[in-house]
Amino acid sequence: MGLVETMARRKSPPPISAPRDQPPAPLPAPPAPPAWFTAATPHARSIAPRHLPAILRHFGEREPEELRELSDKIYKIVILHWITRDTPPPPPASRKELRALEPVAKNFDAKWRRAGRLHDLIRAAQTYVQVEAGTFPEELQELPDFNALSSWIIPSISALVSHPELTHPNKKSIERSELWDPLMRLMMEYGVGFHQHGHLIVTIRELHAFAGIEPPKDGSVRAAELAFKKQLAMQRRPSRTRR
């Protein structure tokens, strides 16, 4: 038997198998809640901190300070979502109703400013009455800041007139407007692609679990992502100026 035949009869070495995908590294312990988050925070008992590390993983490797900052922002997103759930939507208002409100607000503002000039006199009268009744001045409640209220009431009314859409209830679901959209904006703020470190739907499921609510519907999340990207593209599109 020749050398060539002998080599051909020998068994060829088994093919080298491709290395298996390494399992993801174990999640770290959840960061400590922010200082403002206490048992008195609305819906604090609904929050499940064990899901926070899975959300932070979507933002890639970060310095500890950045992770604490991200953690704080995610807590705020979830708590604001719960506050929105508890708050009834504003009643719709027509542009005509808003325009009728402007002169009323200006008249109120003028009278309020006049009252502001009498702040010290009103304070003295209040102190006199309270002391005469047998209470001490340090127990008196502070009077409202006239100037502070006057400084925002007129601009607020003007904003409502200029943007009547603010008075109409949001057509988006609370989950989309208060959880999904803020999360996507947060990813953009930190320069993270929606699918850079995992599927967006997986992270949003973890966000729902962190908030203590039912998991989202995959189709709704995909539609929200497409709408978010479309709106972003429209905002980035340069406006055409007429010559």
C-alpha positions in Angstrom: 0.0 0.0 0.0 1.4 3.3 -1.0 2.0 6.2 1.2 -0.8 8.2 -0.4 -3.4 5.5 0.2 -2.2 5.0 3.7 -2.7 8.7 4.5 -6.1 8.7 2.8 -7.3 5.8 5.0 -6.4 7.5 8.2 -9.2 9.3 9.9 -9.1 13.0 9.5 -9.1 15.0 12.7 -12.6 16.1 13.9 -13.5 19.6 12.8 -12.8 22.3 15.3 -16.2 23.4 16.6 -16.9 27.1 16.8 -16.9 28.4 20.4 -20.2 28.7 21.9 -21.6 32.1 22.8 -20.6 33.0 26.2 -23.5 33.6 28.6 -23.9 37.2 29.7 -22.1 38.2 32.7 -24.1 38.1 35.9 -25.9 41.3 36.7 -24.4 43.4 39.5 -26.3 44.3 42.6 -28.9 47.0 42.0 -27.6 50.5 42.8 -28.9 52.2 46.0 -32.1 54.2 45.5 -31.6 58.0 45.2 -31.7 60.1 48.3 -35.1 61.6 47.5 -36.7 58.1 47.1 -38.2 57.1 50.4 -41.1 55.0 51.7 -43.3 58.1 51.4 -42.6 58.5 47.7 -45.8 57.8 45.6 -46.1 54.0 44.8 -42.7 53.3 46.4 -43.9 49.8 47.2 -44.6 49.1 43.5 -41.0 49.6 42.5 -38.9 46.4 42.1 -35.2 47.5 42.3 -33.9 44.0 41.3 -34.9 44.8 37.7 -32.8 48.0 37.5 -29.4 46.3 36.7 -31.0 44.7 33.5 -32.1 48.2 32.4 -28.7 49.7 33.1 -27.0 46.9 31.1 -28.7 48.4 27.9 -26.5 51.5 28.4 -23.2 49.6 28.2 -20.2 49.9 30.4 -20.3 53.1 32.5 -18.4 54.7 35.3 -20.0 54.3 38.8 -20.9 58.0 38.9 -22.7 57.7 35.5 -24.5 54.6 36.7 -25.8 56.4 39.8 -26.9 59.3 37.6 -28.7 56.9 35.2 -30.3 55.1 38.1 -31.6 58.4 39.5 -33.1 59.4 36.1 -34.8 56.0 35.7 -36.3 56.2 39.2 -37.7 59.6 38.2 -39.2 58.3 35.0 -41.0 55.5 36.8 -42.3 57.7 39.7 -43.5 60.4 37.2 -45.3 57.7 35.3 -47.1 56.7 38.5 -48.0 60.3 39.3 -49.4 60.7 35.8 -51.5 57.5 36.2 -53.0 59.0 39.4 -53.7 62.4 37.8 -56.9 62.7 35.7 -56.3 64.2 32.2 -57.0 67.9 31.7 -60.4 68.7 30.1 -60.1 69.8 26.4 -60.5 73.5 25.7 -61.2 75.3 22.5 -59.0 78.2 21.2 -62.0 80.5 21.7 -62.2 79.6 25.3 -58.5 80.2 25.7 -58.6 83.6 24.1 -61.4 84.6 26.4 -59.2 83.7 29.3 -56.4 86.1 28.3 -58.2 89.4 29.4 -59.4 87.7 32.6 -55.8 86.7 33.4 -54.5 90.2 32.6 -57.1 91.8 34.8 -56.3 89.4 37.6 -52.6 90.0 37.2 -53.0 93.8 37.5 -55.0 93.5 40.7 -52.6 90.9 42.0 -49.7 93.2 41.4 -51.4 96.0 43.3 -52.0 93.6 46.2 -48.3 92.7 46.0 -47.4 96.3 46.7 -49.4 96.1 49.9 -47.6 92.9 51.0 -45.9 94.5 54.0 -49.0 96.3 55.1 -51.1 93.1 54.9 -48.3 91.3 56.8 -48.4 93.9 59.6 -52.1 93.7 59.9 -52.0 89.9 60.0 -49.3 90.0 62.7 -51.4 92.5 64.8 -54.5 90.4 64.6 -52.7 87.2 65.5 -50.8 88.8 68.4 -54.0 90.4 69.7 -55.5 86.9 69.7 -52.7 85.6 71.8 -50.4 83.8 69.2 -46.8 84.7 68.6 -45.5 86.2 65.2 -43.2 83.3 64.6 -46.2 81.0 64.4 -47.7 82.9 61.6 -47.9 81.4 58.1 -46.0 83.1 55.3 -48.1 85.2 52.9 -48.1 84.0 49.3 -45.4 85.5 47.1 -47.4 87.9 45.0 -44.6 88.7 42.5 -43.8 85.0 42.0 -47.4 84.1 41.0 -47.7 87.2 38.8 -44.5 86.3 36.9 -45.8 83.0 35.6 -49.6 83.3 35.3 -49.6 85.5 32.1 -46.9 83.6 30.2 -48.7 80.4 31.1 -52.0 81.7 29.6 -50.2 83.0 26.6 -48.6 79.5 26.1 -52.0 77.9 26.2 -53.3 80.3 23.5 -50.3 79.7 21.3 -50.3 75.9 21.8 -53.9 74.7 22.2 -52.8 71.1 21.8 -51.5 71.4 25.4 -55.1 71.4 26.6 -56.1 68.2 24.9 -55.6 64.8 26.5 -52.6 62.9 25.2 -53.7 60.2 22.7 -50.7 58.1 23.5 -50.9 55.4 26.2 -49.5 56.4 29.5 -46.9 53.6 29.2 -45.7 55.0 25.9 -45.7 58.7 26.8 -44.3 58.3 30.4 -42.1 55.2 30.1 -41.1 54.2 26.5 -40.5 57.6 25.0 -38.5 58.9 28.1 -36.4 55.8 28.0 -35.6 56.3 24.3 -34.8 59.9 24.9 -32.5 58.9 27.8 -30.7 56.5 25.4 -30.2 59.2 22.9 -28.9 61.5 25.7 -26.2 58.9 26.6 -25.4 58.1 22.9 -26.8 54.6 23.0 -28.5 52.9 20.1 -31.9 51.4 20.8 -30.5 47.9 20.0 -26.8 48.5 20.7 -26.6 46.4 23.8 -29.7 44.3 23.5 -33.2 44.4 22.1 -35.2 47.4 23.1 -38.3 45.3 23.9 -36.3 43.3 26.4 -35.2 46.5 28.2 -38.8 47.9 28.2 -40.1 44.7 29.7 -37.6 45.2 32.5 -38.7 48.8 32.9 -42.3 47.6 33.3 -41.2 45.1 35.8 -39.2 47.7 37.6 -42.3 50.0 37.7 -44.4 47.1 39.0 -46.8 47.0 36.0 -47.9 44.4 33.4 -45.4 43.6 30.6 -45.9 45.6 27.3 -47.2 44.2 24.1 -44.4 43.7 21.6 -46.3 45.1 18.6 -47.1 48.3 20.5 -43.4 48.8 21.5 -42.3 48.3 17.9 -44.9 50.9 16.6 -43.8 53.4 19.3 -40.1 52.9 18.3 -40.9 53.5 14.6 -43.0 56.6 15.5 -40.3 58.0 17.7 -37.6 57.5 15.0 -40.0 59.1 12.4 -40.6 62.1 14.6 -36.8 62.4 15.3 -36.1 62.4 11.5 -38.6 65.1 10.9 -37.1 67.3 13.6 -33.6 66.8 12.1 -34.8 67.6 8.6 -33.7 71.1 7.6 -36.5 73.4 7.0 -37.0 74.8 3.5 -37.0 78.5 3.3 -38.9 80.2 0.5 -37.0 82.6 -1.7 
